[in-house]
Amino acid sequence: MKWRRNLLAGCIISFSILSSPLAAAAAEPQLQMAPHAKSAILLEVDTGTILFEKNANEKLPPASITKVMTLLLIMEAIERGELKLTDKVRASERAASMGGSQIFLQPGEEMTVDDMVKGISIASGNDASVAMAEHIGGTEEAFVAKMNERAKKLGMKNTHFVNSNGLPVPNHYSSAMDIAIMSRELLKHEMITKYTGTYQDYLRKDSATPFWLVNTNRLVRFYEGVDGLKTGYTGEAKYCLTATAKRNNMRILSVVMGEPDTKTRNSEIASMFDYAFNHYQVSPLYKKGDVVDQLTVDKGKETKVNVVTPRAVSMLMKKGESPDMFERQIVLNPPLYAPVSRDKAVGHIFIRTKDGKEMTRVDLFPEKTIEAANTWDLLKRTTSKVIVSYQ
């Protein structure tokens, strides 16, 4: 069955710890959606299964969708503890000089990271993007190098960034496929939809001149479940959008590029969402970080470690299908010898059909890194065992 083949492709990609590129196979090749877009893609986020694509690997100007990567690097810096939402960011003269969509930063003006992210996510502020790029990278050029490095690690093969905001410049391009990859990665940071899903807000609330923000993605207000992600427009790129919607535990992502106007762009995204929600369903299996077993660590500072799922594990099915047709098996790879890295797989979850055909293989990881015990640790442990035995 077609849907089974595509479930296999999508799920294998979904659970790769390095977030490999999405499976380049549409579930229904005969579908004709997004007829006015130069390029488009539709996928289910948890499994990474592609439901529809059109010219998805074509290199095109991404306009402000570029800011998805800018936001991803911001979220990752926050996750690493290198940046806090309360940190103050100063706008340079260069950042304040950006044209196009902006929050009208003044040279020397300071805003919190929280407000800058609002300005990028809701109002698509080009000035806020550059201010954040300079704050994190030192210079925008250094930050852009980080953007391209991250794109390479994510497996984005048809992308090259020249700036952090998507303003027109030669040799700045991406593809619907690559935008889907980085958008899906950004969605791993759950706080992002607090910003991208907000329809309106204010900056400089306590000043004499508060600045009203209205989301450039009108689907946030007019399509049930939409909570992101990013619009884009330039004369060269035309109207672009990477959008996501969640209903009944299923999150869908759709990208269109090169649409003739906002009405057509929004209508075609909505039609793709309608198709996905009407024809597919998701069965959650595990949450991110669920403990599935425990392993003994030989000669480690700690003798046991939990084995966990690196992210949510779900199964995508056509409406009317049941997860009962699949079997789950957990296979671990003991023994573990210290040091144990939390980034090295120690087992798998296999999901198979009743006749034994493997559909999904999910890597499992230690909950934390376990350092090797030193001689004193081992001596105390041995002594303790001797005392217990003697008693």
N, C-alpha and C positions, 0 to 999 in steps of 0.2 A: 504493500500500500504506500502511496506517495507520502502521506503524512508521517508514516513510521520512518521512512528513509530520512526525511527532513528533521524529525525529532532526533534521530541519531546524530546528524551533522550539527544541529544546534546545541545539543546538550554537551557533546564532547568539547566544543569551543567554550561553552559557558563556564565550565569548571576548571579550565586551565588556570593555574596560579599566576601565570604571567599575562593573563587576559589576551590571548591570541586573537588574531583577526576573526571576524565573524564568518560563518559558513556561507559561501557564495552560491547558494542554491535556493531558488524560490519554491515555496510549497505548491503553488498553483501557477505553472508557467503560462497558462492561457489567460490569466487575469489581465485586464486592461484598466489600470488605474493611473492617476496623475497624468492624464494625456497632455497637459500643457507644460509640464515640468521638463526641463532638460535632463534632469536626473532625479531619482527618487529611491527610497528604500523604506521598508516596513518590517519591524521585527518585534518579537516578544523579549523583554529585557532579561528576565531571570535565566532563561535557557539560552538566549542568544539566537534563537531560531529565526531565520529570515523567512517572512511570509510573502514578500513581494519585493522585487527590485527592478529598476529601469536605468540602464547606463550608470550603474552604481559606482563604477571605478573611473569614470571620466573626470579628468582634472578640470576644475572650474573655480572661479573666484568665489570664496566663501563669505565675503563681506563680514558683517559683525558676528556671524557664527564663529569666527575666529576666537571670540571671547570665551567660548566653551573651554578651550585649552588654558586661557588665562585664568579662568575661574577654577579649573582643575588644579593648577599649580598653587593657587591660593589655598584651596581646601587641603591639599596635601601638606603645605607648610604649616597650616593650623594643626593638622593631625600629628605632625612630627614635633609639635611644641615650639616651632621656630617663630610662630606668629600667633597673636591673640586678637580676638575680635575687638578688644578694648584698646589695642595699640593705636597711637596717633600716626597718621601718614601725612606728610607735608607735600603739597603740590609744587612742583618746580615750574619755572616759566615755560619750559617745553611742554610739560603735561597740560598746563593751563591754555596753551596755544592751539590745542587740537580742535579741529572743526567738526562738522557733522553733529551727530547726536552727542549731547554733553550735559553735564550737571553744572556747568559754568563755574568751575573751580577758579579761584583767583591765585596768582603766584604767591606762594608762602602760606596759603590757607591750609589749615589742618583739619582732617576728618578722621574718625575712627575707621578701622578696617571694616567694621560692621556697616557703617554708612557708605563706604566706598563700594562694598559688595552689593549693597542695595542699588547704588548708582549704576553699576555695571549690569546687574541682573534685570532690573526693572526698566531703567531708562536707556540702557545700552550706551552708557557714558564713555566716549572715547578718551576724554580727559582722565576719568577715574581709572580706566584700564592702564594708561601710561603711568599714572602716579603709583599704582600698585606694582607695576612692572619694575619701575625704578626703585621702589622701596624694597622689593624682594631681591632683585638682581643687581642693584647698584646702578646699572644703566638699562635702558630698554633693550639695547642690543644684547647684553648679557642674558637678560630674561628670555629674549627670543631664542637664543641658543639653547636654553633649558626647554623651551617649548618644542623645538625640533628634536632634541634628544629624547624627550618624553614620547613624542609621536613615534619615533623609531622604536622605542621599547614596547609600545603598544601594538606595533605591527602595522602602522599607518603608512602604506606604501606609495600613496599618491598625494602626499601633503608636503608643502614647504611653506613655513611662515617667515615673513620679513618684518612684521610688526605685531603688536599685542592686541590691536583693536580691529583690524580688517579694513582700514581705510585703503583706497586703491593704491597699489604699488606694483611694479613689475615682479614677476616670479613668486607671487604670493598665491598659493592655490591649495585646494583640497578636493575631496570627492564625497559623495553621499555616503559611501561605505565607511570612509575614514571618519567622517563626522559622526556617524552612528557609533563607531568604536569609542571615540573620545567622549561622546555624550553618555554612553553606557557606563564608562569609567567614572564620569562625574557623578552619576546617579548613585554610585556606591557611597557617596558622602551625603547621608540622608538630610543634613541640614540645608543643602542647597535648594531644595524645593520650598523651604520657608521663604526664600528670597524670590526664586523664579515663579512661584505660585501666587505671589502677592499681586493683586491687580492695581492697587494704588497705595501710596505712602508719602511721607514727607521727609525732606532733609532740612537741616538748619531749623529744626522745629522751634527752638527757643530764641531764635533771632527775630529781628524786625522784618526780615524778608524770607519766610519759609519757602522752600522749593517743592512744588507738587510733583510727585512721580506718578506716571501712569504707564502700566506695562505695555510695551510695544507688541506683546503677544496677546491679542484680544481673545484668543481661544481660552485663555485662563478664566475669563468671565463667561464665555458663551458656549463652552463644550464641557459637559459633565466629566469630571475627573482630571482635566488638564491642569498640571501644576508646573509647567516649564516647557521648553528650556530657553531657546534663544532665537530671535529673529535676525534678519540681515537684509540690507539693501544698499546697492550702489548702482550707478548707471550701467556698469559693465556686468555685475553679478545678477541684476534684476532682483526679484523678491525671493528670499530664501527663508527657510524655517526648519529648525530641529525641535520637534514637539514631543511631549510625553504625556500620557494619561494613564490613570490607574483606576480599575474597577474590580471588585470581588477578587482581591489578591493577585490580579494580573496587571502587569505594567507593560504598556506598549510604547514603542518609540518609532517615530516617523520623521523622515527627512525629505524635503523637496528643495531643489535648487533651480534657479532660472525661471521662476514663474512670472507671468506678465503683469500681475497686479496682486494686491493684498487679498482681494475678495476671492480670486481664483486659488491663490495659495492656501488660504484658510479652508476653502471648500474642499480642496483635494486632500488636504491633511485629514479633515473630518471624515471624508468618505473612506479613507484607509483605516482610520480608527473604527468606524462603523463595521467594516468588513471583519477586522480582527476580533472585536468584542462579540459580534454576532456568530462567528464560526468557531472560535477557540475558547478553551478553558485551561486553567492551570491548577494542578494538584500539588500543594506544598508538601514536601517530604521532611526537610530539616530547616531550621533557622540557622543563620550565621552564628558560628561559635557553639553549636550544639555539641555536647559531649556524647560520643558514640561508644567509647570504650576507654580503657586505661592500660598503659604498658609499664613494665618494669624497666628502669634505667640502670644498667650495670656501671658501677664505679662513678656514679653521678653525685653531685652535692645533694640532690633530691633523688629518692629511689623510685618514685612513681611520677608519671606525667599523663594528663588527660589527652585523649586523641579527639580532635574537634573538626568540624566542617569549616572551611575557610570562608564560605559565604552561603547564602540561602540556596537550598537545593529544591528545585521544583521540576515537575513534569508537565510538558505542554501536550494537550490532546485536542482532537476535534470534539466539538459539542456532541454529547451523547456517548462518547467513549468512556471507559472506566479504567482506573489504575490497577484494578484487580487482575488485569491481563499481564502484569509484570511481577517479577520476583526481585527482592533485594538481598544482597549478600555482602557482609562486611569482612574484608580480608586484611589482616595486619601483618607487618613484617618484623616480628621480634627475632632475636633480642635487640635491644637498643644499647649502644655503648656510648658513654659520655666522652666528649661533649655532644649534646643533641641540639640541633638548630631548629627553631620553630618554622623555618622556611623550607625544610626538607621533608618531603612526603614520607609518611611511615605506613601507609596503607591505602586502601581504596574502598569505595562503595561501588559494587557492581549492580546495575539494574538490567535485568534480562527478561525476555519474553518467556512464556511458559515452556516453549520448545528449546530454550537455552540460548537463543540469539542475544548477544550482548548489545544493549542499546546505549548505555551510558556508563562511563567510568569516572568516578569522582575522587580526586585526590583527598587524602586526609592528612592532617598535620598535628604536631605536638602543640599543646595550648601555649607553651612558653619554652624559651631556651633553657636548657639545663647544662650548667658548667660541670667540668670534671671535678671530682672530689680530690682534695690534696691528701698527702700522707696522714696528716693528723686526723682529718675527717674519717678516713678509712680505719685508722687505728681505734678511734672512739667507737666506731660502728662495730668493729670486731670485738672490742672489749665488752661492749654492751651485750652482744650476743652470748659471749662466754659467761657473763654474770647471770643472764637470764637462764642459760642452760644449767648453770651450777645450782641455782635456786630450785 
